[in-house]
Amino acid sequence: MEPEMLTEPAALLDPRHTALVIIDMQKDFCAEGFGAHRAGRDIMPARSIIPTLQALLREARRTRVLVVHVGFSTLPDHLSDSGPWLAQRRRSTYSSDKLAMAGSEGAEFVPELAPIAGEIIVHKHRYSAFKGTDLGMILDARRIRTVVPTGVSTNACVESTLRDAFETGYYVVVPRDGVASWSQTLHEATLQNVIHRFGQVTDADAIGAVWRNGASV
């Protein structure tokens, strides 16, 4: 027998079973003078989505959508590094194996999107927010069915997270104006991947509108 499938936006994004997942909006990835910027990355794409995410976050809070703040965390003394991971981090574009060191200012969330009391914070050591974390358990405990991944970088941490979300059994809806990358080409490639294989792509305003309309359901 076929399982129930959610296809219409109102059902797919119902506030009662949707989670807004904000990925890696931390100073080391989004703030001038911090890690990625010092490594030569253009941080303007990351900075540009902050107002959009602020608006989406306000709407999520108002309509009681589950909010999850995901932050990358590098443990000191290479405690979170395997050989393959460290080798790739050192050859990655505009990156560093010292980004978002645990306890550093660079690992802090940008103030515009700082968590408030009661919101979930997940620390990850890999690109995907599901790898080695309790994110899946938290979502299942809250009976979440749809994940709205946002943040940076579209082609790395966001894509890794949304792929795992889809393959774990969640619906995926990506706001094209709520994710960003230093490379517009890679950004667009991920969005095409989502459209063809992993979920739906829309705009943040459209997601917010569904939440507003569904908040009293």
Secondary structure as a PSIPRED ss2 file (coil, helix, strand):
# PSIPRED VFORMAT (PSIPRED V4.0)

   1 M C   1.000  0.000  0.000
   2 E C   1.000  0.000  0.000
   3 P C   1.000  0.000  0.000
   4 E C   1.000  0.000  0.000
   5 M C   1.000  0.000  0.000
   6 L C   1.000  0.000  0.000
   7 T C   1.000  0.000  0.000
   8 E C   1.000  0.000  0.000
   9 P H   0.000  1.000  0.000
  10 A H   0.000  1.000  0.000
  11 A H   0.000  1.000  0.000
  12 L H   0.000  1.000  0.000
  13 L C   1.000  0.000  0.000
  14 D C   1.000  0.000  0.000
  15 P H   0.000  1.000  0.000
  16 R H   0.000  1.000  0.000
  17 H H   0.000  1.000  0.000
  18 T E   0.000  0.000  1.000
  19 A E   0.000  0.000  1.000
  20 L E   0.000  0.000  1.000
  21 V E   0.000  0.000  1.000
  22 I E   0.000  0.000  1.000
  23 I E   0.000  0.000  1.000
  24 D C   1.000  0.000  0.000
  25 M C   1.000  0.000  0.000
  26 Q E   0.000  0.000  1.000
  27 K H   0.000  1.000  0.000
  28 D H   0.000  1.000  0.000
  29 F H   0.000  1.000  0.000
  30 C H   0.000  1.000  0.000
  31 A C   1.000  0.000  0.000
  32 E C   1.000  0.000  0.000
  33 G C   1.000  0.000  0.000
  34 F C   1.000  0.000  0.000
  35 G H   0.000  1.000  0.000
  36 A H   0.000  1.000  0.000
  37 H H   0.000  1.000  0.000
  38 R H   0.000  1.000  0.000
  39 A C   1.000  0.000  0.000
  40 G C   1.000  0.000  0.000
  41 R C   1.000  0.000  0.000
  42 D C   1.000  0.000  0.000
  43 I C   1.000  0.000  0.000
  44 M H   0.000  1.000  0.000
  45 P H   0.000  1.000  0.000
  46 A H   0.000  1.000  0.000
  47 R H   0.000  1.000  0.000
  48 S H   0.000  1.000  0.000
  49 I C   1.000  0.000  0.000
  50 I H   0.000  1.000  0.000
  51 P H   0.000  1.000  0.000
  52 T H   0.000  1.000  0.000
  53 L H   0.000  1.000  0.000
  54 Q H   0.000  1.000  0.000
  55 A H   0.000  1.000  0.000
  56 L H   0.000  1.000  0.000
  57 L H   0.000  1.000  0.000
  58 R H   0.000  1.000  0.000
  59 E H   0.000  1.000  0.000
  60 A H   0.000  1.000  0.000
  61 R H   0.000  1.000  0.000
  62 R H   0.000  1.000  0.000
  63 T H   0.000  1.000  0.000
  64 R C   1.000  0.000  0.000
  65 V C   1.000  0.000  0.000
  66 L E   0.000  0.000  1.000
  67 V E   0.000  0.000  1.000
  68 V E   0.000  0.000  1.000
  69 H E   0.000  0.000  1.000
  70 V E   0.000  0.000  1.000
  71 G E   0.000  0.000  1.000
  72 F E   0.000  0.000  1.000
  73 S C   1.000  0.000  0.000
  74 T E   0.000  0.000  1.000
  75 L C   1.000  0.000  0.000
  76 P H   0.000  1.000  0.000
  77 D H   0.000  1.000  0.000
  78 H H   0.000  1.000  0.000
  79 L C   1.000  0.000  0.000
  80 S C   1.000  0.000  0.000
  81 D C   1.000  0.000  0.000
  82 S C   1.000  0.000  0.000
  83 G H   0.000  1.000  0.000
  84 P H   0.000  1.000  0.000
  85 W H   0.000  1.000  0.000
  86 L H   0.000  1.000  0.000
  87 A H   0.000  1.000  0.000
  88 Q H   0.000  1.000  0.000
  89 R H   0.000  1.000  0.000
  90 R H   0.000  1.000  0.000
  91 R H   0.000  1.000  0.000
  92 S C   1.000  0.000  0.000
  93 T C   1.000  0.000  0.000
  94 Y C   1.000  0.000  0.000
  95 S C   1.000  0.000  0.000
  96 S C   1.000  0.000  0.000
  97 D C   1.000  0.000  0.000
  98 K C   1.000  0.000  0.000
  99 L C   1.000  0.000  0.000
 100 A C   1.000  0.000  0.000
 101 M E   0.000  0.000  1.000
 102 A C   1.000  0.000  0.000
 103 G C   1.000  0.000  0.000
 104 S C   1.000  0.000  0.000
 105 E H   0.000  1.000  0.000
 106 G H   0.000  1.000  0.000
 107 A H   0.000  1.000  0.000
 108 E C   1.000  0.000  0.000
 109 F E   0.000  0.000  1.000
 110 V C   1.000  0.000  0.000
 111 P H   0.000  1.000  0.000
 112 E H   0.000  1.000  0.000
 113 L H   0.000  1.000  0.000
 114 A C   1.000  0.000  0.000
 115 P C   1.000  0.000  0.000
 116 I C   1.000  0.000  0.000
 117 A C   1.000  0.000  0.000
 118 G C   1.000  0.000  0.000
 119 E C   1.000  0.000  0.000
 120 I E   0.000  0.000  1.000
 121 I E   0.000  0.000  1.000
 122 V E   0.000  0.000  1.000
 123 H E   0.000  0.000  1.000
 124 K E   0.000  0.000  1.000
 125 H C   1.000  0.000  0.000
 126 R C   1.000  0.000  0.000
 127 Y C   1.000  0.000  0.000
 128 S C   1.000  0.000  0.000
 129 A C   1.000  0.000  0.000
 130 F C   1.000  0.000  0.000
 131 K C   1.000  0.000  0.000
 132 G C   1.000  0.000  0.000
 133 T C   1.000  0.000  0.000
 134 D C   1.000  0.000  0.000
 135 L H   0.000  1.000  0.000
 136 G H   0.000  1.000  0.000
 137 M H   0.000  1.000  0.000
 138 I H   0.000  1.000  0.000
 139 L H   0.000  1.000  0.000
 140 D H   0.000  1.000  0.000
 141 A H   0.000  1.000  0.000
 142 R C   1.000  0.000  0.000
 143 R C   1.000  0.000  0.000
 144 I C   1.000  0.000  0.000
 145 R C   1.000  0.000  0.000
 146 T E   0.000  0.000  1.000
 147 V E   0.000  0.000  1.000
 148 V E   0.000  0.000  1.000
 149 P E   0.000  0.000  1.000
 150 T E   0.000  0.000  1.000
 151 G E   0.000  0.000  1.000
 152 V E   0.000  0.000  1.000
 153 S C   1.000  0.000  0.000
 154 T H   0.000  1.000  0.000
 155 N H   0.000  1.000  0.000
 156 A H   0.000  1.000  0.000
 157 C H   0.000  1.000  0.000
 158 V H   0.000  1.000  0.000
 159 E H   0.000  1.000  0.000
 160 S H   0.000  1.000  0.000
 161 T H   0.000  1.000  0.000
 162 L H   0.000  1.000  0.000
 163 R H   0.000  1.000  0.000
 164 D H   0.000  1.000  0.000
 165 A H   0.000  1.000  0.000
 166 F H   0.000  1.000  0.000
 167 E H   0.000  1.000  0.000
 168 T H   0.000  1.000  0.000
 169 G C   1.000  0.000  0.000
 170 Y C   1.000  0.000  0.000
 171 Y E   0.000  0.000  1.000
 172 V E   0.000  0.000  1.000
 173 V E   0.000  0.000  1.000
 174 V E   0.000  0.000  1.000
 175 P E   0.000  0.000  1.000
 176 R H   0.000  1.000  0.000
 177 D H   0.000  1.000  0.000
 178 G H   0.000  1.000  0.000
 179 V E   0.000  0.000  1.000
 180 A E   0.000  0.000  1.000
 181 S C   1.000  0.000  0.000
 182 W C   1.000  0.000  0.000
 183 S C   1.000  0.000  0.000
 184 Q H   0.000  1.000  0.000
 185 T H   0.000  1.000  0.000
 186 L H   0.000  1.000  0.000
 187 H H   0.000  1.000  0.000
 188 E H   0.000  1.000  0.000
 189 A H   0.000  1.000  0.000
 190 T H   0.000  1.000  0.000
 191 L H   0.000  1.000  0.000
 192 Q H   0.000  1.000  0.000
 193 N H   0.000  1.000  0.000
 194 V H   0.000  1.000  0.000
 195 I H   0.000  1.000  0.000
 196 H H   0.000  1.000  0.000
 197 R H   0.000  1.000  0.000
 198 F H   0.000  1.000  0.000
 199 G C   1.000  0.000  0.000
 200 Q E   0.000  0.000  1.000
 201 V E   0.000  0.000  1.000
 202 T E   0.000  0.000  1.000
 203 D C   1.000  0.000  0.000
 204 A H   0.000  1.000  0.000
 205 D H   0.000  1.000  0.000
 206 A H   0.000  1.000  0.000
 207 I H   0.000  1.000  0.000
 208 G H   0.000  1.000  0.000
 209 A H   0.000  1.000  0.000
 210 V H   0.000  1.000  0.000
 211 W H   0.000  1.000  0.000
 212 R H   0.000  1.000  0.000
 213 N H   0.000  1.000  0.000
 214 G H   0.000  1.000  0.000
 215 A C   1.000  0.000  0.000
 216 S C   1.000  0.000  0.000
 217 V C   1.000  0.000  0.000
